Amino acid sequence: MIASNLHLRVHWARDRDRQPQEFPRLMLVLVVVLALVNVSATVLMAGSWASLTDGMLDLERSIQDRLTETVN
């Protein structure tokens, strides 16, 4: 009985010592995944912004072209 209790405590202490080593790995993986998601979202947003800007410039050109056509 005493030996089995001691044996369980030794395993529990070993498991407790291993946890801090695994925890930073998990945090590192989460930080890397979040960074990749953030970068990909930024790239997608920049692409959308560029496309929106191009569309606005085309719209402005077409409005100016129509104004010059109506004036002439």
mmCIF file of the C-alpha atoms, coordinates in Angstrom:
data_MODEL
# 
_entry.id   MODEL 
# 
loop_
_atom_site.group_PDB 
_atom_site.id 
_atom_site.type_symbol 
_atom_site.label_atom_id 
_atom_site.label_alt_id 
_atom_site.label_comp_id 
_atom_site.label_asym_id 
_atom_site.label_entity_id 
_atom_site.label_seq_id 
_atom_site.pdbx_PDB_ins_code 
_atom_site.Cartn_x 
_atom_site.Cartn_y 
_atom_site.Cartn_z 
_atom_site.occupancy 
_atom_site.B_iso_or_equiv 
_atom_site.pdbx_formal_charge 
_atom_site.auth_seq_id 
_atom_site.auth_comp_id 
_atom_site.auth_asym_id 
_atom_site.auth_atom_id 
_atom_site.pdbx_PDB_model_num 
ATOM 1  C CA . MET A 1 1  ? 0.000   0.000  0.000   1.00 0.00 ? 1  MET A CA 1 
ATOM 2  C CA . ILE A 1 2  ? 2.722   2.476  0.934   1.00 0.00 ? 2  ILE A CA 1 
ATOM 3  C CA . ALA A 1 3  ? 4.838   1.417  -2.040  1.00 0.00 ? 3  ALA A CA 1 
ATOM 4  C CA . SER A 1 4  ? 1.943   1.918  -4.505  1.00 0.00 ? 4  SER A CA 1 
ATOM 5  C CA . ASN A 1 5  ? 1.200   5.347  -3.000  1.00 0.00 ? 5  ASN A CA 1 
ATOM 6  C CA . LEU A 1 6  ? 4.839   6.307  -3.344  1.00 0.00 ? 6  LEU A CA 1 
ATOM 7  C CA . HIS A 1 7  ? 4.927   4.999  -6.894  1.00 0.00 ? 7  HIS A CA 1 
ATOM 8  C CA . LEU A 1 8  ? 1.892   7.140  -7.877  1.00 0.00 ? 8  LEU A CA 1 
ATOM 9  C CA . ARG A 1 9  ? 3.446   10.226 -6.315  1.00 0.00 ? 9  ARG A CA 1 
ATOM 10 C CA . VAL A 1 10 ? 6.678   9.714  -8.245  1.00 0.00 ? 10 VAL A CA 1 
ATOM 11 C CA . HIS A 1 11 ? 4.760   9.449  -11.546 1.00 0.00 ? 11 HIS A CA 1 
ATOM 12 C CA . TRP A 1 12 ? 2.652   12.491 -10.674 1.00 0.00 ? 12 TRP A CA 1 
ATOM 13 C CA . ALA A 1 13 ? 5.781   14.520 -9.905  1.00 0.00 ? 13 ALA A CA 1 
ATOM 14 C CA . ARG A 1 14 ? 7.367   13.444 -13.194 1.00 0.00 ? 14 ARG A CA 1 
ATOM 15 C CA . ASP A 1 15 ? 4.214   14.379 -15.138 1.00 0.00 ? 15 ASP A CA 1 
ATOM 16 C CA . ARG A 1 16 ? 4.137   17.746 -13.415 1.00 0.00 ? 16 ARG A CA 1 
ATOM 17 C CA . ASP A 1 17 ? 7.767   18.346 -14.390 1.00 0.00 ? 17 ASP A CA 1 
ATOM 18 C CA . ARG A 1 18 ? 7.043   17.544 -18.053 1.00 0.00 ? 18 ARG A CA 1 
ATOM 19 C CA . GLN A 1 19 ? 4.112   19.923 -18.416 1.00 0.00 ? 19 GLN A CA 1 
ATOM 20 C CA . PRO A 1 20 ? 6.098   23.198 -18.490 1.00 0.00 ? 20 PRO A CA 1 
ATOM 21 C CA . GLN A 1 21 ? 8.229   21.828 -21.347 1.00 0.00 ? 21 GLN A CA 1 
ATOM 22 C CA . GLU A 1 22 ? 5.182   20.953 -23.467 1.00 0.00 ? 22 GLU A CA 1 
ATOM 23 C CA . PHE A 1 23 ? 3.271   24.142 -22.649 1.00 0.00 ? 23 PHE A CA 1 
ATOM 24 C CA . PRO A 1 24 ? 5.719   26.548 -24.364 1.00 0.00 ? 24 PRO A CA 1 
ATOM 25 C CA . ARG A 1 25 ? 5.671   24.344 -27.475 1.00 0.00 ? 25 ARG A CA 1 
ATOM 26 C CA . LEU A 1 26 ? 1.902   24.638 -27.629 1.00 0.00 ? 26 LEU A CA 1 
ATOM 27 C CA . MET A 1 27 ? 2.106   28.386 -27.108 1.00 0.00 ? 27 MET A CA 1 
ATOM 28 C CA . LEU A 1 28 ? 4.761   28.656 -29.808 1.00 0.00 ? 28 LEU A CA 1 
ATOM 29 C CA . VAL A 1 29 ? 2.591   26.708 -32.247 1.00 0.00 ? 29 VAL A CA 1 
ATOM 30 C CA . LEU A 1 30 ? -0.406  28.916 -31.448 1.00 0.00 ? 30 LEU A CA 1 
ATOM 31 C CA . VAL A 1 31 ? 1.630   32.100 -31.885 1.00 0.00 ? 31 VAL A CA 1 
ATOM 32 C CA . VAL A 1 32 ? 2.992   30.897 -35.238 1.00 0.00 ? 32 VAL A CA 1 
ATOM 33 C CA . VAL A 1 33 ? -0.491  29.920 -36.465 1.00 0.00 ? 33 VAL A CA 1 
ATOM 34 C CA . LEU A 1 34 ? -1.951  33.266 -35.387 1.00 0.00 ? 34 LEU A CA 1 
ATOM 35 C CA . ALA A 1 35 ? 0.902   35.121 -37.065 1.00 0.00 ? 35 ALA A CA 1 
ATOM 36 C CA . LEU A 1 36 ? 0.306   33.242 -40.323 1.00 0.00 ? 36 LEU A CA 1 
ATOM 37 C CA . VAL A 1 37 ? -3.408  33.977 -40.158 1.00 0.00 ? 37 VAL A CA 1 
ATOM 38 C CA . ASN A 1 38 ? -2.674  37.634 -39.495 1.00 0.00 ? 38 ASN A CA 1 
ATOM 39 C CA . VAL A 1 39 ? -0.245  37.884 -42.415 1.00 0.00 ? 39 VAL A CA 1 
ATOM 40 C CA . SER A 1 40 ? -2.612  36.142 -44.819 1.00 0.00 ? 40 SER A CA 1 
ATOM 41 C CA . ALA A 1 41 ? -5.487  38.392 -43.738 1.00 0.00 ? 41 ALA A CA 1 
ATOM 42 C CA . THR A 1 42 ? -3.298  41.455 -44.284 1.00 0.00 ? 42 THR A CA 1 
ATOM 43 C CA . VAL A 1 43 ? -2.334  40.259 -47.762 1.00 0.00 ? 43 VAL A CA 1 
ATOM 44 C CA . LEU A 1 44 ? -5.976  39.594 -48.652 1.00 0.00 ? 44 LEU A CA 1 
ATOM 45 C CA . MET A 1 45 ? -7.018  42.992 -47.320 1.00 0.00 ? 45 MET A CA 1 
ATOM 46 C CA . ALA A 1 46 ? -4.250  44.722 -49.294 1.00 0.00 ? 46 ALA A CA 1 
ATOM 47 C CA . GLY A 1 47 ? -5.415  42.922 -52.433 1.00 0.00 ? 47 GLY A CA 1 
ATOM 48 C CA . SER A 1 48 ? -8.997  43.988 -51.808 1.00 0.00 ? 48 SER A CA 1 
ATOM 49 C CA . TRP A 1 49 ? -7.863  47.572 -51.154 1.00 0.00 ? 49 TRP A CA 1 
ATOM 50 C CA . ALA A 1 50 ? -5.864  47.636 -54.408 1.00 0.00 ? 50 ALA A CA 1 
ATOM 51 C CA . SER A 1 51 ? -8.808  46.266 -56.355 1.00 0.00 ? 51 SER A CA 1 
ATOM 52 C CA . LEU A 1 52 ? -11.155 48.795 -54.738 1.00 0.00 ? 52 LEU A CA 1 
ATOM 53 C CA . THR A 1 53 ? -8.751  51.632 -55.534 1.00 0.00 ? 53 THR A CA 1 
ATOM 54 C CA . ASP A 1 54 ? -8.495  50.520 -59.171 1.00 0.00 ? 54 ASP A CA 1 
ATOM 55 C CA . GLY A 1 55 ? -12.263 50.351 -59.406 1.00 0.00 ? 55 GLY A CA 1 
ATOM 56 C CA . MET A 1 56 ? -12.652 53.841 -57.977 1.00 0.00 ? 56 MET A CA 1 
ATOM 57 C CA . LEU A 1 57 ? -10.068 55.222 -60.410 1.00 0.00 ? 57 LEU A CA 1 
ATOM 58 C CA . ASP A 1 58 ? -11.883 53.586 -63.347 1.00 0.00 ? 58 ASP A CA 1 
ATOM 59 C CA . LEU A 1 59 ? -15.174 55.036 -62.130 1.00 0.00 ? 59 LEU A CA 1 
ATOM 60 C CA . GLU A 1 60 ? -13.646 58.493 -61.810 1.00 0.00 ? 60 GLU A CA 1 
ATOM 61 C CA . ARG A 1 61 ? -12.193 58.273 -65.336 1.00 0.00 ? 61 ARG A CA 1 
ATOM 62 C CA . SER A 1 62 ? -15.498 57.190 -66.804 1.00 0.00 ? 62 SER A CA 1 
ATOM 63 C CA . ILE A 1 63 ? -17.341 60.022 -65.049 1.00 0.00 ? 63 ILE A CA 1 
ATOM 64 C CA . GLN A 1 64 ? -14.799 62.547 -66.337 1.00 0.00 ? 64 GLN A CA 1 
ATOM 65 C CA . ASP A 1 65 ? -15.049 61.097 -69.844 1.00 0.00 ? 65 ASP A CA 1 
ATOM 66 C CA . ARG A 1 66 ? -18.852 61.415 -69.787 1.00 0.00 ? 66 ARG A CA 1 
ATOM 67 C CA . LEU A 1 67 ? -18.630 64.987 -68.489 1.00 0.00 ? 67 LEU A CA 1 
ATOM 68 C CA . THR A 1 68 ? -16.260 65.992 -71.268 1.00 0.00 ? 68 THR A CA 1 
ATOM 69 C CA . GLU A 1 69 ? -18.507 64.290 -73.847 1.00 0.00 ? 69 GLU A CA 1 
ATOM 70 C CA . THR A 1 70 ? -21.582 66.186 -72.627 1.00 0.00 ? 70 THR A CA 1 
ATOM 71 C CA . VAL A 1 71 ? -19.705 69.516 -72.535 1.00 0.00 ? 71 VAL A CA 1 
ATOM 72 C CA . ASN A 1 72 ? -18.380 69.079 -76.089 1.00 0.00 ? 72 ASN A CA 1 
# 
